[in-house]
């Protein structure tokens, strides 16, 4: 079950961000109808987001509370940092604490009209306080994503390969590819719908591929602030889970996006 302390922390942070966050920066303007306040646009730097997640697989439960912060360097490079607090319960033992921190940089080397290419790299740091809360590996994760914008949304295909480059106390090997086609559509002036399907191909298991799909429903609750919920399900013969439920509260910088 979800840790009461973690639940209280999540609720308090959501209330703080929704009602008492920093005031808008000078020169901010309301978002256009074609913009969405999801944190899934790879070209939009997030000021801060808070993401509770619930994962289930055959009686095993895992909960995460992920805080994300983005910053922009030289107006072309987005740096992202994600810090998770995790709890896992297999019915016999539980573990709670800091998980593996994730860092990432992204930039757009090519943009023409409504088409752009996003590239970068991610790194997973073995910061988990318990082996059940992280992989105990230093992991590099190069990323590329062709992206298409249209009048009321966008679509892209993210390709990212995670490979362990150093060991930090054992654990299974890491070498897998994620391919994630994503489609986002604005509905009205305040709502959006996101649909994606992600394949996970594990190279060290003879190319074993698992698939999960999800639908995100979100709403702009203030200028530059969005709230969304996303259920996901695993399907096919190689399932790494049963279902996930994710919730996000996002507060953005302006201007909204890179080229």
PLY file of the C-alpha trace (Angstrom):
ply
format ascii 1.0
element vertex 259
property float x
property float y
property float z
element edge 258
property int vertex1
property int vertex2
end_header
0.00 0.00 0.00
0.99 3.64 -0.47
3.04 4.96 2.41
1.01 7.46 4.51
4.06 9.67 4.96
4.75 9.69 1.21
1.09 10.41 0.50
1.08 13.36 2.91
4.24 14.73 1.33
2.74 14.41 -2.15
-0.50 16.12 -1.14
1.28 18.96 0.65
3.53 19.64 -2.34
0.59 19.60 -4.75
-1.34 22.08 -2.61
1.73 24.31 -2.29
2.38 24.37 -6.02
-1.26 24.79 -6.97
-2.05 27.60 -4.53
1.15 29.19 -3.35
3.78 28.76 -6.01
6.04 31.54 -7.24
4.31 34.46 -9.01
4.49 34.66 -12.81
7.65 36.19 -14.20
7.48 39.62 -15.77
6.29 39.56 -19.32
4.43 36.26 -19.09
1.39 35.96 -21.32
-1.49 33.50 -21.23
-0.94 30.29 -23.15
-2.39 29.98 -26.62
-5.13 27.44 -27.38
-2.55 25.28 -29.17
-0.31 24.93 -26.12
-0.62 22.24 -23.48
0.77 22.19 -19.98
1.90 18.56 -20.09
5.52 17.79 -19.24
5.71 15.37 -22.19
6.79 17.94 -24.82
10.56 17.34 -25.13
11.18 20.92 -26.35
9.50 22.65 -23.38
11.53 23.29 -20.22
9.56 22.66 -17.03
10.18 24.93 -14.07
9.09 22.20 -11.67
6.80 19.18 -11.75
5.63 16.69 -9.17
4.64 13.19 -10.31
3.19 10.49 -8.04
3.26 7.07 -9.72
1.72 3.71 -8.75
3.01 0.48 -10.37
1.56 -3.01 -9.97
2.73 -6.42 -11.15
1.47 -9.80 -9.85
0.94 -8.61 -6.30
4.11 -6.51 -6.17
3.54 -2.82 -5.60
5.85 0.10 -6.24
5.10 3.77 -5.58
7.18 6.75 -6.55
7.05 10.46 -5.93
9.23 12.13 -8.58
10.25 15.76 -8.47
11.54 17.27 -11.72
13.37 20.52 -12.39
14.54 21.86 -15.77
16.88 24.69 -16.63
17.96 26.16 -19.98
21.56 26.95 -20.92
22.46 29.31 -23.76
18.79 29.25 -24.88
19.37 25.99 -26.79
20.11 23.30 -24.18
17.53 21.91 -21.75
18.93 20.25 -18.63
16.57 18.01 -16.64
16.91 16.55 -13.16
14.51 14.02 -11.65
14.73 12.92 -8.02
12.49 10.01 -6.92
11.36 8.94 -3.49
10.27 5.30 -3.82
8.50 2.58 -1.87
8.30 -1.08 -2.87
6.30 -3.91 -1.31
6.41 -7.55 -2.44
4.01 -8.76 0.27
6.84 -9.81 2.58
9.26 -6.90 2.75
9.02 -3.19 2.11
11.68 -0.59 1.38
11.28 3.19 1.31
13.72 5.95 0.49
15.62 7.75 -2.23
15.69 6.02 -5.62
18.05 6.49 -8.57
18.42 10.11 -9.68
18.07 10.80 -13.42
19.73 13.63 -15.35
19.30 14.55 -19.01
20.23 17.17 -21.59
18.34 17.86 -24.83
18.79 20.21 -27.75
17.32 20.73 -31.21
20.01 20.47 -33.94
17.46 20.77 -36.76
14.14 22.58 -37.07
12.29 23.54 -40.23
8.68 24.64 -40.32
6.69 22.26 -38.17
9.35 19.54 -38.09
12.24 19.28 -35.63
14.76 16.72 -34.41
15.53 16.49 -30.70
18.68 14.72 -29.49
20.53 14.39 -26.21
21.67 12.02 -23.51
20.50 10.84 -20.12
22.33 9.38 -17.15
21.00 7.29 -14.26
22.95 7.72 -11.02
23.03 4.82 -8.49
21.76 6.93 -5.58
19.13 4.48 -4.26
19.41 3.75 -0.55
18.25 0.16 -1.08
18.88 -2.29 -3.92
15.13 -2.80 -4.32
14.68 0.92 -5.04
17.23 1.22 -7.84
19.47 -0.63 -10.27
22.87 -0.03 -8.61
24.33 0.88 -11.98
25.71 3.95 -13.71
23.61 4.05 -16.88
23.92 6.15 -20.03
20.80 6.71 -22.13
21.24 8.54 -25.47
17.99 9.84 -26.91
16.65 10.99 -30.29
13.15 12.08 -31.28
11.79 13.36 -34.60
8.93 15.74 -33.78
6.04 17.17 -35.79
3.92 20.13 -34.66
0.46 20.94 -35.94
-2.11 23.60 -35.12
-3.52 21.93 -32.00
-0.90 19.50 -30.81
2.20 17.54 -31.70
3.52 14.05 -32.37
6.94 12.50 -31.93
8.75 9.17 -31.72
11.26 8.90 -28.88
14.10 6.38 -29.13
16.27 5.91 -26.05
18.74 3.14 -25.22
19.76 2.51 -21.60
23.17 0.85 -21.12
25.02 0.25 -17.86
28.59 1.54 -18.01
29.69 0.88 -14.42
28.58 -1.31 -11.52
27.79 -0.02 -8.06
27.12 -3.08 -5.97
25.67 -5.80 -8.16
22.25 -6.10 -9.71
21.11 -7.43 -13.09
22.72 -6.12 -16.29
21.13 -3.15 -18.04
20.88 -2.84 -21.83
17.48 -2.06 -23.32
15.82 0.17 -25.92
12.64 2.18 -25.45
10.66 3.24 -28.53
7.75 5.54 -27.67
5.44 7.01 -30.33
3.45 9.83 -28.71
0.51 11.90 -29.94
-0.83 14.98 -28.11
-4.05 16.76 -29.07
-5.52 19.93 -27.55
-9.25 19.80 -26.82
-10.95 23.17 -26.42
-8.91 25.87 -24.67
-7.94 24.09 -21.47
-7.84 20.32 -22.03
-5.54 17.91 -23.83
-5.32 14.20 -24.55
-2.05 12.30 -24.91
-1.82 8.74 -26.24
1.37 6.70 -26.38
2.65 3.16 -26.71
6.09 2.17 -25.47
8.06 -0.91 -26.46
10.95 -2.09 -24.27
13.44 -4.36 -26.04
15.97 -6.05 -23.73
19.08 -6.88 -25.73
20.53 -9.21 -23.08
17.38 -11.34 -23.22
17.56 -12.12 -26.97
15.56 -9.04 -27.90
12.63 -9.76 -25.57
10.11 -6.95 -26.10
7.40 -5.81 -23.73
4.68 -3.31 -24.60
2.64 -0.85 -22.57
0.11 1.78 -23.66
-1.39 4.74 -21.87
-3.76 7.67 -22.23
-3.15 10.95 -20.43
-5.99 13.41 -19.75
-4.84 16.86 -18.71
-6.13 20.34 -18.05
-4.57 23.77 -17.79
-5.59 24.99 -14.33
-3.77 28.34 -14.55
-1.45 30.11 -16.97
1.59 27.85 -17.23
0.20 25.29 -14.78
-1.20 21.89 -15.81
-2.63 18.89 -13.99
-2.91 15.46 -15.62
-3.68 11.81 -14.90
-2.48 8.84 -16.95
-3.42 5.15 -16.59
-1.19 2.63 -18.38
-1.53 -1.10 -19.07
0.99 -3.74 -20.17
-0.10 -6.13 -22.87
1.30 -8.84 -25.12
3.34 -11.93 -24.13
6.29 -10.15 -22.44
4.81 -8.02 -19.70
7.02 -6.16 -17.24
3.98 -5.07 -15.26
0.21 -5.20 -15.00
-0.89 -1.58 -14.71
0.46 1.84 -13.77
-1.25 5.03 -12.67
0.57 8.34 -12.94
-0.46 11.85 -11.91
1.41 15.06 -12.75
1.34 18.68 -11.64
3.43 20.90 -13.93
4.52 24.52 -13.69
6.26 25.99 -16.74
8.67 28.77 -17.55
7.79 31.16 -20.34
8.57 31.37 -23.23
6.96 28.04 -23.85
9.16 26.07 -26.24
12.42 25.74 -28.14
12.28 25.77 -31.97
0 1
1 2
2 3
3 4
4 5
5 6
6 7
7 8
8 9
9 10
10 11
11 12
12 13
13 14
14 15
15 16
16 17
17 18
18 19
19 20
20 21
21 22
22 23
23 24
24 25
25 26
26 27
27 28
28 29
29 30
30 31
31 32
32 33
33 34
34 35
35 36
36 37
37 38
38 39
39 40
40 41
41 42
42 43
43 44
44 45
45 46
46 47
47 48
48 49
49 50
50 51
51 52
52 53
53 54
54 55
55 56
56 57
57 58
58 59
59 60
60 61
61 62
62 63
63 64
64 65
65 66
66 67
67 68
68 69
69 70
70 71
71 72
72 73
73 74
74 75
75 76
76 77
77 78
78 79
79 80
80 81
81 82
82 83
83 84
84 85
85 86
86 87
87 88
88 89
89 90
90 91
91 92
92 93
93 94
94 95
95 96
96 97
97 98
98 99
99 100
100 101
101 102
102 103
103 104
104 105
105 106
106 107
107 108
108 109
109 110
110 111
111 112
112 113
113 114
114 115
115 116
116 117
117 118
118 119
119 120
120 121
121 122
122 123
123 124
124 125
125 126
126 127
127 128
128 129
129 130
130 131
131 132
132 133
133 134
134 135
135 136
136 137
137 138
138 139
139 140
140 141
141 142
142 143
143 144
144 145
145 146
146 147
147 148
148 149
149 150
150 151
151 152
152 153
153 154
154 155
155 156
156 157
157 158
158 159
159 160
160 161
161 162
162 163
163 164
164 165
165 166
166 167
167 168
168 169
169 170
170 171
171 172
172 173
173 174
174 175
175 176
176 177
177 178
178 179
179 180
180 181
181 182
182 183
183 184
184 185
185 186
186 187
187 188
188 189
189 190
190 191
191 192
192 193
193 194
194 195
195 196
196 197
197 198
198 199
199 200
200 201
201 202
202 203
203 204
204 205
205 206
206 207
207 208
208 209
209 210
210 211
211 212
212 213
213 214
214 215
215 216
216 217
217 218
218 219
219 220
220 221
221 222
222 223
223 224
224 225
225 226
226 227
227 228
228 229
229 230
230 231
231 232
232 233
233 234
234 235
235 236
236 237
237 238
238 239
239 240
240 241
241 242
242 243
243 244
244 245
245 246
246 247
247 248
248 249
249 250
250 251
251 252
252 253
253 254
254 255
255 256
256 257
257 258
